């Protein structure tokens, strides 16, 4: 039995008469083409949306956008690799009408249209809403940390700079001593000449001046990334992962088909304080008055959750674990809160009444104070309760709202469990399947444009798959 045989390379064959015959009617290229054709490029703010009467003719931004969408859908983000695709990939040739822009032109398009790319993402979300692909009732928010174009060795903080300054000062001192005895010989070994020592000393002094300048900047900015100035040090994916320089992409995903609703690129490693902002962005783009919002314990911020609840957003947020409780004596949980009387009942049965409000201090939030000075003074269990003269209980001003949210999250466990399936679906596809683990652009505005392309490609692929499974063709011609 012989192997399967293919065509003879020398055999003449009749190729399809037109380029259009290479792309099937239900191919995603036709979806991309149909989408970019109906865009108002001038309204979206694309460069060269209108051609001038003079100068070299530019490429149509629709074609350049289509090239990038195709590239991101097929794990090709580099401008040089996209250029190569225009020369060898029949699908790209069809999409580009045979045009072959150079890599610099392709790269400039992404750089020059960073704001327009996010507007295009919003345009596609609006189109999907009209098609009924957004449930607009259940949203899940989480963040994904993506590495920036900035290595660890080009990132500086106070500790790094001070250590390097100490090392440089030590070397300068040694070279100064070497300069004093440059012409001497010890134990038959000739030491470097004065000229070589002076050159090395000059270099070290220049380096010291550079690090002193960095030290001044760090005092004002906190940390510095030399290559990508907007990137910051953060832990990628949990406490057990290594630190790296990157961005934190806050993402809201709809619960119906797991399509991305909106996103925000930040350089803050913490998710605390981002829930209300993302709720507002989702409400604006979905044009709704409220929805159910799921988030993990990283978003558990009392003021933020209270603001969401007051704005019509029903939150389900996991409560983070508290620190270890005292092995002996009374803990905070041993004090029962009475909502009717707005007081606490201590383990000994005494009532701790409201004593005023503590303003925010030392990173702590505003809280209400409860105490019973007279009862504590006479209590025989005071040593098991506190080391002070009396026990004071602090309650966050927004704790009533948090109690409601905590109870809701505990009751609706099945609903809350959907959070991971909804939002992690997106991150798993983008990072693990497509391999988008590092940004190619530098600076927050450009990184935002790159993220818009990524999520636009994700939403388009997801939409294409949804309709294909339903047997519906999205575009023809």
C-alpha positions in Angstrom: 0.0 0.0 0.0 1.4 3.4 -1.0 1.0 6.9 0.6 -1.6 9.4 -0.5 -0.4 11.4 -3.5 -1.0 15.1 -4.1 -0.8 17.2 -7.3 2.2 17.2 -9.5 4.0 20.5 -9.0 4.8 20.7 -12.7 1.2 20.1 -13.7 -0.7 23.1 -15.2 -4.0 24.0 -13.5 -6.8 26.5 -14.0 -7.0 28.8 -11.0 -10.2 30.5 -10.0 -11.1 33.4 -12.3 -11.3 36.0 -9.5 -9.9 36.6 -6.0 -13.4 36.6 -4.6 -13.7 32.8 -5.3 -11.0 32.1 -2.7 -13.1 33.4 0.2 -16.3 31.4 1.0 -19.6 33.1 1.5 -19.6 32.4 5.3 -16.0 33.3 5.9 -15.2 35.8 8.7 -13.4 38.0 6.3 -16.7 38.9 4.8 -18.0 39.8 8.3 -15.0 42.1 8.8 -15.5 43.7 5.4 -19.2 44.2 6.0 -18.5 45.8 9.4 -15.8 48.2 8.3 -17.8 49.3 5.2 -20.7 50.7 7.3 -18.5 52.7 9.7 -18.4 56.5 9.6 -14.6 56.9 9.8 -14.8 60.7 10.1 -17.2 60.6 13.0 -15.0 58.0 14.8 -12.0 60.2 14.4 -9.7 58.2 12.1 -6.8 59.9 10.5 -7.1 60.2 6.7 -10.9 59.7 7.0 -11.0 62.4 4.4 -8.5 62.7 1.5 -6.8 66.0 0.8 -6.5 67.3 -2.7 -2.7 67.4 -2.6 0.2 65.1 -1.5 0.6 61.4 -1.6 -2.6 59.4 -1.5 -3.1 57.6 1.8 -4.5 54.2 2.4 -8.2 53.9 3.2 -8.4 53.6 7.0 -11.2 51.1 6.6 -8.8 48.7 4.9 -6.1 49.3 7.5 -8.7 48.6 10.3 -9.8 45.4 8.5 -6.2 44.3 8.3 -5.7 44.7 12.0 -8.9 43.0 13.0 -8.0 40.1 10.8 -4.5 40.0 12.4 -5.8 40.1 15.9 -8.3 37.4 15.1 -5.5 35.1 13.8 -2.9 35.9 16.5 -0.9 38.2 14.2 -0.2 41.6 15.9 3.2 42.6 14.6 3.2 45.2 11.8 6.0 43.3 10.0 4.1 40.1 10.2 0.9 41.8 9.0 2.9 43.2 6.1 4.0 39.7 5.2 0.4 38.5 5.3 -0.6 41.0 2.6 2.0 39.4 0.3 1.2 35.7 0.9 -2.2 35.3 2.5 -5.1 35.1 -0.1 -7.7 36.0 2.5 -5.8 39.2 3.4 -5.3 40.0 -0.3 -9.0 39.8 -0.7 -9.6 42.0 2.3 -7.0 44.6 1.2 -8.0 44.5 -2.5 -4.4 43.4 -3.2 -2.8 46.5 -1.6 0.5 45.9 0.2 1.3 48.7 2.7 4.8 48.6 4.4 5.2 47.8 8.0 5.8 51.4 9.1 2.4 52.5 7.5 0.7 49.6 9.3 2.3 50.5 12.6 1.5 54.2 12.3 -2.2 53.4 11.8 -2.5 51.8 15.2 -0.5 54.6 16.8 -2.3 57.4 15.1 -5.8 56.1 15.8 -5.7 55.0 19.4 -8.8 57.0 20.4 -10.7 56.0 17.3 -10.0 52.3 17.9 -11.8 52.4 21.3 -14.7 54.3 19.6 -14.9 51.5 17.0 -15.0 48.9 19.8 -18.0 50.8 21.3 -19.6 50.9 17.8 -19.4 47.1 17.5 -20.9 46.7 21.0 -23.8 49.0 19.9 -24.3 46.9 16.8 -24.4 43.7 18.9 -26.9 45.2 21.3 -29.2 45.8 18.3 -28.8 42.1 17.4 -29.9 41.1 20.9 -26.6 39.6 21.9 -26.4 41.6 25.2 -28.7 40.5 28.1 -28.1 43.9 29.8 -29.2 42.4 33.2 -26.1 40.5 34.5 -22.6 41.9 34.3 -19.3 40.6 35.7 -16.2 42.7 36.3 -12.7 41.5 36.8 -9.2 42.7 35.9 -6.4 41.1 33.9 -2.8 42.1 34.3 -0.8 42.2 31.0 3.0 42.8 30.8 4.2 46.1 29.4 7.0 46.9 27.0 9.3 47.6 30.0 11.7 45.1 31.6 12.3 44.9 35.4 15.8 46.2 35.0 14.4 49.4 33.5 12.0 50.0 36.4 13.1 52.0 39.4 11.7 52.5 42.9 13.2 54.0 46.0 14.9 50.8 47.2 16.5 50.0 43.8 17.9 53.5 43.4 19.2 53.8 47.0 20.9 50.4 46.7 22.5 51.4 43.4 23.7 54.7 44.8 25.3 53.0 47.7 27.1 50.6 45.3 28.3 53.4 43.1 29.6 55.5 46.0 31.5 52.4 47.2 33.1 52.0 43.8 33.9 55.7 43.5 35.7 55.6 46.8 37.8 52.6 45.7 38.7 54.3 42.5 39.7 57.5 44.3 42.0 55.4 46.5 43.3 53.7 43.3 44.0 57.1 41.8 46.2 58.0 44.7 48.5 55.0 44.2 48.1 54.6 40.4 51.9 54.7 39.7 52.8 52.2 42.4 53.3 48.4 42.0 52.5 45.8 44.6 53.6 42.2 44.6 54.8 42.4 41.0 51.4 43.2 39.6 51.1 46.5 37.7 48.0 48.5 38.6 45.9 50.4 36.0 47.3 53.8 34.9 46.0 57.1 36.1 44.2 57.8 32.7 42.2 54.5 32.9 41.2 55.1 36.5 40.1 58.7 35.7 38.0 57.4 32.8 36.3 54.8 35.0 35.8 57.4 37.7 34.2 59.8 35.3 31.8 57.1 34.1 30.8 56.2 37.7 30.2 59.9 38.6 28.0 60.3 35.6 26.0 57.2 36.6 25.7 58.5 40.2 24.4 61.8 38.9 21.8 59.9 36.8 20.6 57.9 39.8 20.5 61.0 42.0 18.2 62.5 39.3 16.0 59.4 39.4 15.9 59.6 43.2 14.5 63.1 43.0 11.8 62.0 40.5 10.9 59.0 42.6 10.3 61.3 45.6 7.6 63.0 43.5 6.3 60.1 41.4 6.8 57.0 43.6 8.3 54.8 40.9 9.7 55.2 37.3 9.5 53.0 34.2 12.3 54.1 31.9 10.9 52.6 28.6 7.1 52.8 29.1 6.5 55.8 31.5 2.9 54.8 32.3 3.6 51.2 33.3 3.8 50.2 36.9 5.1 47.3 39.0 2.3 44.8 39.9 1.9 41.2 40.7 0.6 39.3 37.7 -2.3 37.0 38.6 -2.2 36.5 42.4 -0.1 36.6 45.5 1.9 33.5 44.4 3.0 35.0 41.1 6.1 37.1 40.4 6.2 40.8 40.2 6.4 42.4 36.7 5.9 45.8 35.0 2.6 46.0 33.3 -1.0 47.4 33.2 -4.2 46.3 34.9 -7.1 46.1 32.4 -10.5 46.4 34.1 -13.1 44.5 32.1 -16.9 44.3 32.3 -18.4 41.3 30.5 -22.1 40.6 29.8 -23.7 37.5 31.2 -25.7 36.4 28.2 -23.1 35.5 25.6 -19.9 36.6 27.5 -19.3 39.5 25.2 -17.1 42.4 26.5 -19.2 45.4 27.5 -16.4 47.9 28.2 -12.9 48.1 29.6 -10.5 50.6 31.2 -6.7 50.3 31.2 -5.2 51.4 34.5 -1.7 51.3 36.0 -3.0 50.6 39.5 -2.4 47.0 40.7 -5.4 47.1 43.1 -9.0 46.6 42.1 -10.4 48.3 45.1 -12.3 51.5 44.2 -12.9 50.4 40.5 -16.3 48.8 40.8 -18.4 52.0 40.8 -16.4 53.4 37.8 -16.9 50.2 35.8 -20.6 50.1 36.7 -21.0 53.7 35.4 -19.2 52.8 32.2 -21.5 49.7 31.7 -24.6 51.7 32.4 -23.6 54.3 29.9 -22.8 51.9 27.0 -25.8 49.6 27.7 -28.2 52.6 28.3 -29.8 51.0 31.3 -30.8 52.3 34.7 -29.4 49.3 36.6 -28.3 45.7 36.5 -26.8 42.9 38.7 -23.1 43.3 39.1 -20.8 40.4 40.1 -17.2 40.9 41.3 -14.6 39.1 43.4 -13.2 40.1 46.8 -10.7 42.4 45.3 -13.5 44.9 44.6 -14.8 44.7 48.2 -14.8 48.5 49.0 -17.5 49.8 51.3 -17.8 53.3 49.8 -17.6 51.9 46.2 -20.3 49.2 46.8 -22.6 51.7 48.6 -22.3 54.1 45.6 -23.2 51.3 43.2 -26.3 50.3 45.3 -27.4 54.0 45.5 -27.1 54.2 41.7 -29.4 51.3 41.0 -26.7 48.6 40.6 -27.3 45.4 42.6 -24.0 44.1 43.7 -22.8 40.6 44.6 -19.3 40.9 45.9 -17.4 38.3 47.9 -16.3 39.4 51.3 -12.6 39.0 51.9 -11.3 37.0 54.8 -10.5 39.0 57.9 -7.2 38.6 59.8 -6.7 36.0 62.5 -8.8 36.5 65.6 -7.5 36.6 69.1 -6.9 33.2 70.6 -8.2 34.3 74.0 -10.8 37.0 74.9 -13.6 38.6 73.0 -13.4 39.3 69.2 -15.3 41.9 67.2 -17.7 39.1 66.0 -18.7 38.5 69.6 -20.5 41.9 69.7 -24.0 41.8 68.2 -25.3 44.8 66.4 -28.9 45.9 67.1 -30.2 47.8 64.0 -33.3 49.0 65.8 -31.5 50.8 68.6 -28.3 51.4 66.6 -26.1 49.9 69.3 -23.9 46.9 70.0 -24.5 44.3 72.7 -21.3 43.0 74.3 -20.7 39.3 75.4 -21.5 40.4 79.0 -24.9 41.9 78.0 -24.0 45.6 78.2 -25.2 48.0 75.5 -22.6 50.0 73.6 -24.2 53.2 72.3 -23.3 55.5 69.4 -20.6 58.0 70.5 -19.8 59.9 67.3 -18.2 59.5 63.9 -14.5 59.1 63.2 -13.3 60.9 60.1 -11.0 59.1 57.7 -7.4 58.9 59.0 -4.2 57.0 58.2 -5.8 55.1 55.3 -8.8 54.1 57.4 -12.4 54.9 56.2 -15.0 57.0 58.0 -16.6 54.9 60.8 -19.1 55.2 63.7 -17.9 54.7 67.3 -19.8 52.7 69.9 -18.8 52.4 73.5 -20.1 52.2 77.1 -17.5 53.8 79.4 -19.4 53.2 82.7 -20.1 49.5 82.0 -16.5 48.8 81.0 -15.2 50.5 84.1 -17.0 48.1 86.3 -16.8 45.0 84.0 -14.9 42.0 85.5 -14.1 40.7 82.0 -12.4 43.9 80.8 -9.0 42.2 80.7 -10.3 39.6 78.3 -11.9 42.3 76.1 -9.2 45.0 75.7 -5.9 46.3 77.1 -7.4 49.8 77.4 -9.7 51.2 80.0 -12.8 50.6 77.8 -13.7 48.7 74.6 -14.7 50.7 71.5 -16.4 49.2 68.5 -15.9 50.9 65.1 -18.6 50.4 62.4 -18.2 51.7 58.8 -20.6 54.4 57.9 -21.7 52.2 54.9 -21.8 49.0 56.9 -25.6 48.8 56.6 -25.3 48.5 52.8 -22.4 46.0 53.1 -24.5 43.8 55.4 -27.3 43.7 52.8 -24.7 42.9 50.0 -23.0 40.2 52.2 -26.4 38.5 52.9 -27.4 38.7 49.2 -24.1 37.1 48.1 -24.4 34.3 50.7 -28.0 33.6 49.6 -27.4 33.7 45.8 -24.4 31.5 45.6 -25.5 29.9 42.4 -25.7 33.3 40.7 -22.4 34.5 42.2 -20.7 31.3 40.8 -21.5 32.5 37.3 -19.0 35.4 37.7 -16.0 33.2 37.0 -17.6 31.5 34.0 -18.5 34.8 32.5 -15.4 36.9 32.9 -12.7 34.3 33.0 -13.9 33.1 29.6 -12.6 36.3 28.1 -9.2 36.2 29.8 -8.7 32.6 29.0 -9.3 33.2 25.3 -7.2 36.3 25.1 -4.2 35.2 27.2 -4.1 31.5 27.1 -5.6 30.7 23.6 -4.5 33.7 21.6 -1.3 34.3 23.6 -1.8 38.0 24.2 0.4 38.2 27.3 2.3 41.4 26.5 1.5 44.7 24.9 3.4 45.8 21.8 2.7 49.5 22.3 4.0 51.9 25.0 2.1 54.5 26.9 -1.4 54.2 28.3 -3.3 55.8 25.3 -1.6 53.4 22.8 -2.1 50.4 25.1 -5.8 51.4 25.3 -6.0 51.3 21.5 -4.3 47.9 21.4 -6.7 46.6 24.1 -9.7 47.9 22.0 -8.4 45.9 19.0 -8.1 42.8 21.2 -11.6 43.0 22.6 -13.1 44.0 19.3 -11.5 40.9 17.7 -12.8 38.8 20.7 -16.3 40.1 20.4 -16.3 39.6 16.6 -15.1 36.0 16.8 -17.7 35.3 19.6 -20.5 36.9 17.5 -19.4 35.0 14.4 -19.4 31.7 16.3 -22.8 32.4 17.9 -24.5 33.0 14.6 -22.7 30.2 12.8 -24.0 27.7 15.5 -27.5 29.1 14.9 -27.1 28.6 11.1 -27.2 32.3 10.3 -24.8 33.9 7.9 -23.8 37.4 8.9 -22.5 38.8 5.6 -22.5 38.2 1.9 -20.6 39.7 -1.0 
